[in-house]
Amino acid sequence: MIVLFVVLTACTSAPAPSPTPTPTPTPTPSPGGGGAVVRSDSIITGEIRAIRQQTTGYPWEVDVLVQSSVSVDSLPNPTMDKVGQVITAKTDEDVSSLKAGQMITTRVKYVGDLPQPGISLYIYTIEVTPSPDEVSLGLEFTLSVGQNAAVKGENLTIKFIEVTSDSRCPRNVTCIWAGEVSCLIEVTKGTLDSYRLVLTQPGLTDQTASQDFDGYEIAFRVEPYPVAGKQIAQDEYRVVMTVTKSIQLPNVEINPAPVNETIPFRKVGKHKVAALRFLGNLNSKLAARKAKELETWLNENKYSKKAGYVFAQYNPPYIPGIFRRNEALTDV
């Protein structure tokens, strides 16, 4: 939670001097409020205009252009008349990760006595939640660790969580293996369904790798590339992405929809498989024998299988068993 304090100045003419100053009312403490009274509450969205580090008082100051304001509960809305204006926020928490131009959603509470003419010492408490940057299908964008992006018009958000491993061979170094880098991302469809994916890119290449996800292809590369003798800090990593939409299935012009609702379409992305082709009427006994034959071949040729075996059948049922073409498949 980032707590910001906004100081608003009431623009009124100064009252005539009085020989006897008017005493300021003492607020009634509220439970758990540190002695302050919550007088009003709101939620705003806005654009950060500037961030300044201070040498005295609160260490950070943020200017926010208020774009919308919503009342909370039955309390008065302290920012209703601030839409279209820039408010200045002060905070004692580190907001250096925020940047000008970024959209944020904030909770604004007015704490203290009710304002009086000419008084500007009233405090707003703001919880800041960065909104995702908006990107477009087919266009390249870059995410830093912890940053997220919403794909325009697709109800899809991608967040870069962290780099989980980086064994890429540094440039100008001779290695027996090119290595690879893996990063963790979180993909959210709509507002509820979130999935975590591990993206892996091989070393010694500037080419992007790709990962398929539920009708989308995510092309990516991880930067910077390692340099011998220099460790890359987690916050220095960037993932450069391009999201494209795969062919929508079913498509009556390409793949007619099946009559049976229990038959789904599922796109299988690029991957390497070992295949053993054979003839016969496929049954469990024949499948087990062919799987063992394929595994023996993999061991002899120093391949490692990544999953179990899948069996493909290519002929309609009226073809005699001895003529039916089958394949045993496994990812390697």
Salt bridges, closest charged atoms under 4 A:
ASP41 OD2 - ARG107 NH2 2.96
GLU47 OE1 - ARG49 NE 3.94
GLU61 OE1 - ARG52 NH2 2.68
GLU61 OE2 - LYS90 NZ 2.29
ASP63 OD2 - ARG52 NH1 2.78
GLU140 OE2 - ARG221 NH1 3.09
GLU154 OE1 - LYS245 NZ 3.04
ASP166 OD2 - ARG168 NH2 2.87
GLU186 OE2 - ARG196 NE 3.50
ASP206 OD1 - ARG171 NH2 2.62
ASP214 OD2 - LYS189 NZ 2.79
GLU223 OE2 - ARG221 NE 2.98
GLU293 OE2 - ARG289 NH1 3.88
GLU293 OE1 - LYS290 NZ 3.52
GLU327 OE2 - ARG277 NH2 3.10
ASP331 OD1 - HIS271 NE2 3.65
